[in-house]
Amino acid sequence: MAISKELLDILACPKCKGDIYLNEAENGLICDKCRLEYEIRDDIPIMLIDEAKVLEDS
């Protein structure tokens, strides 16, 4: 079971309060402004800044 569209619509980056979106593999949520990816474990987004993965610039 994936994250619902309704949940994605209300979630925001906990660091900057900006928009986030599902990554291609659908196992994380990405904030482009902060360059962070929040992991999704067992269909639950882990929205903790300390646990977010820093994305490298491409």
C-alpha positions as CSV (number, residue, x, y, z in Angstrom):
1,M,0.0,0.0,0.0
2,A,1.4,3.3,-1.1
3,I,1.0,6.7,0.5
4,S,-2.4,8.2,-0.4
5,K,-2.8,11.3,-2.5
6,E,-4.7,13.0,0.4
7,L,-1.7,12.5,2.8
8,L,0.8,13.8,0.2
9,D,-1.4,16.9,-0.2
10,I,-1.2,17.8,3.5
11,L,2.4,16.9,4.2
12,A,5.1,19.6,4.2
13,C,8.8,19.6,4.8
14,P,9.4,19.9,8.6
15,K,12.5,22.0,8.1
16,C,11.2,24.7,5.6
17,K,7.5,24.0,5.6
18,G,7.7,23.7,1.8
19,D,6.2,21.3,-0.7
20,I,7.4,17.7,-0.9
21,Y,6.8,15.0,-3.5
22,L,7.2,11.3,-3.8
23,N,10.5,10.1,-5.3
24,E,10.6,7.8,-8.4
25,A,11.0,4.6,-6.4
26,E,8.1,5.7,-4.2
27,N,10.1,5.0,-1.0
28,G,10.9,8.6,0.0
29,L,9.6,12.1,0.0
30,I,11.8,14.9,-1.4
31,C,12.1,18.6,-0.6
32,D,13.9,20.4,-3.4
33,K,14.4,23.5,-1.4
34,C,16.2,21.8,1.5
35,R,17.7,19.0,-0.7
36,L,16.4,16.4,1.8
37,E,14.8,13.0,1.3
38,Y,12.6,11.6,4.0
39,E,12.4,7.8,4.0
40,I,9.1,6.0,3.9
41,R,9.1,2.8,6.2
42,D,6.1,0.4,6.2
43,D,4.0,3.1,4.4
44,I,4.8,5.7,7.1
45,P,6.8,8.8,6.2
46,I,9.6,9.4,8.6
47,M,9.4,13.2,8.8
48,L,12.4,13.8,11.2
49,I,15.0,16.2,10.0
50,D,17.8,14.3,11.8
51,E,16.9,11.1,9.9
52,A,16.5,12.7,6.5
53,K,19.1,11.9,3.7
54,V,20.9,14.9,2.2
55,L,20.6,14.8,-1.6
56,E,23.6,15.6,-3.8
57,D,23.3,18.2,-6.4
58,S,23.0,16.8,-9.9
